[in-house]
């Protein structure tokens, strides 16, 4: 098995498996969320980011520290974008940026990209955000993003286990 998980910033990750690259909540800017400065300081080479070719991008929710138009502008426009959001306006805005494959994620409805299955799971405030269950080969991964989890969701996640890896980011800031 050749699975690689790389951290971008805040709740952003890139998952690579068998030539397939998927980005989760990609933020390529500092400060992120307009006033959040990571510690230690991080700099991004925007020219190298523009060279990246993701098979898909998954966005857990519409907050600007997860769905940044400035960061998305760096990506190829043929990149499929999957977003958990109840507000239709966001999908129109992404299409206005030039992305021609924009999809609305539904809770508990899996999406398969290559050999990787991503299933959005309910977070405490399901009107705002989601978690991601990622399954590849025999690994079961939970990307908590920065969501809160209530007892009902926790019980369902326990039933989905065992979990091989849990990504629950903590971003140190200055």
C-alpha positions as CSV (number, residue, x, y, z in Angstrom):
1,X,0.0,0.0,0.0
2,X,1.3,3.4,-0.9
3,X,-0.7,6.0,1.0
4,X,0.7,9.4,1.8
5,X,-1.0,12.1,3.8
6,X,0.5,15.6,3.8
7,X,-0.7,18.6,5.9
8,X,-1.2,21.9,4.1
9,X,-2.4,24.4,6.7
10,X,-5.1,24.5,9.4
11,X,-7.5,21.7,8.3
12,X,-6.0,21.2,4.9
13,X,-4.5,17.8,3.7
14,X,-3.5,16.1,0.5
15,X,-4.1,12.4,0.3
16,X,-2.1,10.5,-2.3
17,X,-2.7,6.9,-3.3
18,X,-1.7,5.0,-6.5
19,X,-1.2,8.2,-8.5
20,X,-4.4,9.8,-7.3
21,X,-4.2,13.1,-5.3
22,X,-7.1,14.5,-3.4
23,X,-7.0,17.8,-1.5
24,X,-9.2,18.4,1.6
25,X,-9.9,22.0,2.6
26,X,-6.9,23.4,0.7
27,X,-5.7,26.8,2.1
28,X,-2.6,28.2,0.4
29,X,-2.4,31.6,2.0
30,X,-1.0,33.2,5.1
31,X,-2.8,34.7,7.0
32,X,-5.7,32.3,6.5
33,X,-9.2,33.4,7.4
34,X,-8.0,37.0,7.0
35,X,-6.5,37.2,10.5
36,X,-5.1,33.8,11.5
37,X,-1.3,33.7,11.4
38,X,0.1,30.2,11.8
39,X,3.1,29.6,14.1
40,X,5.8,29.0,12.9
41,X,5.3,31.2,9.9
42,X,4.4,29.4,6.6
43,X,5.1,30.6,3.1
44,X,3.6,29.1,-0.1
45,X,5.2,29.0,-3.5
46,X,2.1,30.0,-5.6
47,X,3.9,29.0,-8.9
48,X,4.4,25.5,-7.6
49,X,0.8,25.3,-6.3
50,X,-0.4,26.3,-9.8
51,X,1.4,23.2,-11.2
52,X,-0.5,20.8,-8.9
53,X,-3.0,18.6,-10.6
54,X,-5.5,17.2,-8.1
55,X,-8.0,14.5,-9.0
56,X,-10.5,16.2,-6.8
57,X,-10.9,18.8,-4.0
58,X,-13.2,18.2,-1.0
59,X,-14.4,21.1,1.0
60,X,-16.0,20.4,4.4
61,X,-17.8,23.7,4.7
62,X,-18.0,27.3,3.5
63,X,-16.0,29.1,6.1
64,X,-13.1,31.0,4.6
65,X,-10.5,28.9,6.5
66,X,-11.8,25.9,4.6
67,X,-13.2,27.3,1.3
68,X,-11.0,30.2,0.3
69,X,-11.6,31.6,-3.2
70,X,-8.0,33.1,-3.2
71,X,-6.6,29.6,-2.7
72,X,-9.0,28.0,-5.1
73,X,-8.0,30.5,-7.8
74,X,-4.5,28.8,-7.8
75,X,-5.9,25.5,-8.9
76,X,-6.6,24.1,-12.4
77,X,-10.2,24.9,-13.5
78,X,-10.7,21.3,-14.6
79,X,-10.3,20.1,-11.0
80,X,-13.6,18.6,-9.7
81,X,-14.7,20.4,-6.5
82,X,-16.9,18.6,-4.0
83,X,-18.4,20.9,-1.3
84,X,-20.7,20.3,1.7
85,X,-22.8,23.4,1.8
86,X,-26.6,24.0,2.0
87,X,-26.4,27.4,0.3
88,X,-26.7,27.1,-3.5
89,X,-25.0,30.5,-4.0
90,X,-21.7,29.0,-3.2
91,X,-21.9,26.6,-6.1
92,X,-22.6,29.4,-8.5
93,X,-19.7,31.4,-7.2
94,X,-17.3,28.4,-7.7
95,X,-18.6,28.1,-11.3
96,X,-18.0,31.9,-11.8
97,X,-14.4,31.2,-10.8
98,X,-14.3,28.9,-13.8
99,X,-14.6,25.5,-12.2
100,X,-16.7,23.4,-14.5
101,X,-17.2,20.4,-12.3
102,X,-18.7,21.5,-8.9
103,X,-20.7,19.0,-6.9
104,X,-22.8,19.2,-3.7
105,X,-22.0,16.6,-1.1
106,X,-24.7,14.9,0.8
107,X,-24.3,13.4,4.2
108,X,-23.6,9.6,4.2
109,X,-23.5,9.5,0.3
110,X,-20.0,8.3,-0.6
111,X,-18.0,9.6,-3.6
112,X,-15.3,7.4,-5.1
113,X,-12.2,9.0,-6.7
114,X,-9.9,6.3,-8.0
115,X,-9.6,3.7,-5.2
116,X,-10.4,6.2,-2.5
117,X,-13.9,6.4,-1.1
118,X,-14.9,9.7,0.7
119,X,-18.1,9.8,2.7
120,X,-19.3,13.1,4.3
121,X,-20.5,12.5,7.9
122,X,-22.6,14.6,10.1
123,X,-21.0,17.2,12.4
124,X,-22.7,18.8,15.4
125,X,-23.9,21.7,13.3
126,X,-25.0,20.0,10.1
127,X,-26.3,23.3,8.6
128,X,-22.6,24.4,8.5
129,X,-20.0,21.6,8.3
130,X,-19.2,18.0,7.9
131,X,-16.6,15.4,8.7
132,X,-15.0,13.1,6.1
133,X,-14.7,9.3,6.4
134,X,-12.0,8.2,4.0
135,X,-11.6,4.5,3.0
136,X,-8.7,3.3,0.9
137,X,-7.7,-0.4,0.6
138,X,-8.3,-1.7,4.2
139,X,-7.7,1.6,5.9
140,X,-10.5,3.6,7.6
141,X,-9.6,7.3,8.2
142,X,-11.6,10.0,9.9
143,X,-10.9,13.6,8.9
144,X,-12.6,15.5,11.7
145,X,-11.7,18.9,10.1
146,X,-12.3,21.3,12.9
147,X,-15.9,20.2,13.6
148,X,-17.6,19.5,16.8
149,X,-19.1,16.0,17.3
150,X,-22.2,15.3,19.3
151,X,-23.1,12.0,21.1
152,X,-25.3,10.8,18.3
153,X,-22.6,11.2,15.6
154,X,-20.0,9.8,18.0
155,X,-22.1,6.6,18.4
156,X,-22.4,6.3,14.6
157,X,-18.6,6.8,14.2
158,X,-17.9,4.1,16.8
159,X,-20.1,1.8,14.7
160,X,-18.1,2.7,11.6
161,X,-14.8,1.7,13.3
162,X,-12.3,0.6,14.0
163,X,-10.4,3.7,12.8
164,X,-6.8,3.4,11.6
165,X,-6.1,7.1,11.6
166,X,-7.9,10.2,12.9
167,X,-6.9,13.6,11.4
168,X,-8.0,16.2,14.0
169,X,-5.9,19.2,13.3
170,X,-4.6,21.7,15.7
171,X,-3.1,24.8,14.2
172,X,-0.8,26.8,16.5
173,X,-1.0,30.5,15.8
174,X,0.7,33.7,16.8
